[in-house]
Amino acid sequence: MLVFILRRLAQALVVMLTVAFIAFMLFQYVGDPVNNLLGQDATPEQREQLRKDLGLDQSFMVQFAHFAGNAAQGEFGVSLKQGRKVSALIAERFPATLELSATAAVIALVFGIPLGVYAALRRGSFGSQLLMTLSLLGVALPTFLIGILLILIFAVQLAWLPSYGRGEVVMLGAWSTGLLTGDGLRHLLLPGVTLAVFQLTLIMRIVRAEMLEVLRADYIKFARARGLSDRTIYFGHALKNTLVPVITITGLQLGSLIAFAIITETVFQWPGMGLLFIQAVQFADIPVMAAYLCLISLIFVVINLVVDLLYFAVDPRLRVSGGAH
């Protein structure tokens, strides 16, 4: 187990350095932040002085080395737009993004797994066919369109829920949350559902497919021959083995929820990291963009490591094969 963890950590370090290098290289071509800061009327001397103050007059490798060294210490420089530490900006926005992503993940799991089981056990019924048809819509419709439709129905026409912002939040130390206020929960509902729709339908379809596959296995036929009840077979044996591949999908999708919350945060003007990234792209704020992508990469790396460890805990065959090495 220790060798496995060390190997994964070494791979994670290589991945993080590669992502940081590619991101920093690509962001050199998104625009000149000096123009955005000074405007068109600045003199060449002013431009040159600002470029020197920001360290942009140095070579790419020197800039990247400074960035990587600071990033290893949790510092990503200063935002070229806001003039504040990038780490402080991310610390302010991360609770909102994590809250939105966690809410979407809970919605997707709470509804996706039971609906997938139902669609598998009632295959061919009207309810199962209706769920599969609706799941195709959930997979096919783009997230921004789902968000706009929900805003149109529940915020504009019915006026039940707010359509933008995070609402009232409370501070728990340095952490802000809207889960403890009624207004915060009302603001969270529409973006949370919007972000969860694709994940919910994906999990439902995967659970259904895996459940149908497991139900055709020999040990399920043997369990029926022993006279076990359908409830014991379905939920005591089949569902447990169905959830093994779902662990991987759920873990990766949690990272995707955080990474791709950009669209949902933009539609609902949710003050999270995704909206911060969009604003940074518009301003060519390279430190913010690079820090965002590095943080998302770190989240994916950590989630992958956790998923691998869960596999060791759930599937004894992996522990046996791991011990053989």
Long-range contacts (C-beta under 8 A, 24 or more apart in sequence): 1-312, 1-322, 3-325, 4-308, 4-312, 4-322, 5-305, 5-309, 8-304, 8-305, 8-308, 9-305, 12-301, 12-302, 12-305, 15-297, 15-301, 16-294, 16-297, 16-298, 16-301, 17-68, 19-293, 19-294, 19-297, 20-64, 20-67, 20-68, 20-71, 20-290, 20-293, 20-294, 20-297, 21-64, 23-289, 23-290, 23-293, 23-294, 24-60, 24-63, 24-64, 24-67, 24-286, 24-290, 25-60, 25-64, 27-284, 27-286, 27-289, 27-290, 28-60, 28-286, 30-281, 30-284, 30-286, 30-289, 31-284, 32-284, 33-80, 33-283, 33-284, 33-285, 33-286, 36-80, 36-81, 36-283, 36-284, 37-80, 54-80, 67-287, 67-290, 71-291, 71-294, 76-287, 76-288, 76-290, 76-291, 76-294, 77-287, 77-291, 78-287, 79-280, 79-285, 79-287, 79-288, 80-283, 80-284, 80-285, 80-286, 80-287, 80-288, 81-279, 81-280, 81-283, 81-285, 81-288, 86-287, 86-288, 86-291, 87-291, 89-276, 89-288, 90-273, 90-276, 90-291, 90-292, 90-295, 91-174, 92-176, 93-271, 93-272, 93-273, 93-275, 93-276, 94-272, 94-273, 95-175, 95-176, 95-177, 96-166, 96-176, 96-270, 96-271, 96-272, 96-273, 97-258, 97-261, 97-265, 97-270, 97-272, 97-273, 97-274, 98-258, 99-177, 99-178, 99-179, 99-188, 100-188, 100-191, 100-192, 100-195, 100-261, 100-264, 100-265, 100-270, 100-272, 101-195, 101-254, 101-257, 101-258, 101-261, 103-188, 103-192, 103-195, 103-196, 104-192, 104-193, 104-195, 104-196, 104-199, 104-257, 104-261, 105-196, 105-199, 105-250, 105-253, 105-254, 105-257, 107-192, 107-193, 107-196, 107-200, 108-196, 108-199, 108-200, 108-202, 108-203, 108-253, 109-203, 109-250, 111-200, 111-204, 112-199, 112-200, 112-201, 112-202, 112-203, 112-204, 112-207, 113-203, 113-204, 113-207, 113-243, 113-246, 115-200, 115-204, 115-207, 116-203, 116-204, 116-205, 116-206, 116-207, 116-208, 116-211, 117-207, 117-208, 117-211, 117-234, 117-239, 117-242, 119-204, 119-208, 120-207, 120-208, 120-211, 120-212, 120-215, 121-211, 121-234, 123-212, 131-204, 132-205, 132-208, 134-201, 135-201, 135-204, 135-205, 136-201, 137-201, 138-197, 138-198, 138-200, 138-201, 139-198, 139-201, 139-202, 139-205, 141-197, 142-263, 143-194, 143-195, 143-197, 143-198, 143-260, 143-263, 143-264, 143-267, 144-263, 144-264, 144-266, 144-267, 146-194, 146-197, 147-190, 147-191, 147-194, 147-263, 147-264, 147-267, 147-268, 148-267, 150-190, 150-193, 150-194, 151-190, 151-267, 151-268, 154-190, 155-190, 161-186, 161-187, 161-189, 161-190, 162-186, 162-187, 162-190, 163-190, 163-268, 164-268, 164-269, 164-270, 165-268, 165-269, 165-270, 165-271, 166-270, 166-271, 190-268, 191-264, 191-265, 191-267, 191-268, 191-270, 194-264, 194-267, 194-268, 195-257, 195-261, 195-264, 199-253, 199-256, 199-257, 202-249, 202-253, 203-246, 203-249, 203-250, 203-253, 206-245, 206-246, 206-249, 207-242, 207-243, 207-246, 210-242, 210-245, 210-246, 211-238, 211-239, 211-242, 214-238, 214-241, 214-242, 217-241, 243-314, 244-311, 244-314, 244-315, 247-307, 247-310, 247-311, 247-314, 248-307, 248-311, 251-303, 251-304, 251-306, 251-307, 251-310, 252-300, 252-303, 252-304, 252-307, 254-303, 255-296, 255-299, 255-300, 255-303, 258-296, 258-299, 259-296, 259-299, 259-300
